[in-house]
Amino acid sequence: MNFLVALQPEARPLIEKFKLKKRNGTHPFSVFENETHRLVISGIGRVQAAAATGFLLGQQDGRPQTMINLGIAGHGSLDLGTAFLANRIFHSQEKGIYYPPAVLESKISKSGLQTVDAPEKDYPEPIGYDMEAHAVCSIAFKSVTRELVQIIKVVSDNPSSPLTGFDPKLATDLLFENLSIVDEISEQLEALEGEISMDSDILAKLAEMKAKFHITATQTHQLEKLLQQAHALGLGPNEARKLFDSSTDTKILLSSLEDKLAPLRILK
């Protein structure tokens, strides 16, 4: 399970719950981890969040892995301390709108979420307002199965209690209060991750392709995503193996996989 948070006070409840230890050495972002969990602290804003998401993805080994962007957010209608899953994530100046699939069974509130470049003080719509989620999705959705990327926010301010400044203690307390919800959702995501994990033989073939051809980081993410989709859509290992064996370079393999998956996506 991978977590991305903006600030240390938001990370503290997770660090304590999962007994995470800070990674030694020099890294572009602070990393806390144990054998089964990894947490990256991005810093505030879209640029930092995008870079940290890319860094976090780079720590993974090719298997589909869950990711939760957790933190506080303003909201136009929900009460303080309410946790919600973002079901529509957008930025007013960006074309991309992201819809994390509704695959989780939980009573947690659902809400739209607008990522803004400065703290929202007017709350013009009955939705959430944060400063990172859109950037997280814009990077993560390119290479991770969308069902495995979820955005959980906890309301820290609203029209009745508007933002007057960042309160580290409030952020920590609110997330401590909602850890059971975070735990519930993370357990469901981990179960889903297991269901769509790639066949070990396919992972071995992916390693062979990396050794055989020059594969860029972008192509690696594309290939991993297509292989995950192939597994989820029922394309058997033998069929995937044939595509590997008949391809002479990465571009041909990517094109062949796309062609093979296209009718399966329609049928599904």
KARA-V764698 format. One line per field, one symbol per residue. phi: phi as a letter, one per 20 degrees, with the letter a starting at -180 (. if undefined). psi: psi as a letter, one per 20 degrees, with the letter a starting at -180 (. if undefined). A space follows every 10 residues. Layout:
# KARA-V764698
phi=???
psi=???
This chain:
# KARA-V764698
phi=.ddccecggf eggffffelf dfffnecfcf ccbcfccccc eeneofffff ffffffffee doefcfbced rebfbfbffg nfebefdbcb cfdcffcdcg geddebegfd bfbdecebge ddlfcececc ccgffgffef ffcdggfedc ddcdfdbbgf cffdqfdgff gffffgfdff fffgffffff ffgffdgfgf ffffffffff fecfdfffff fffffffffg ffenffgfff fffgfeedbf fffffffgff egffffff
psi=ppqprhqghh hghhgggjlq qpprapqhqp pprahiqppp ohrqrggggg ghgggghiir jhqpqqppoq aqqrqihqqp ipqqppiopr phjqhpppnp qmiqoqjqqq qqpppriqpp ihmhqlrqpa jhgghghhgh ihipphhjoq opqppiqahh mrpiqpoghg ggghhghjhh gggghhghhh ghghhjqqph hghghghghh hgqoprhghg ggggghhghg ghjjoqhggh hhgghipirh gggggggghh hghhhgh.
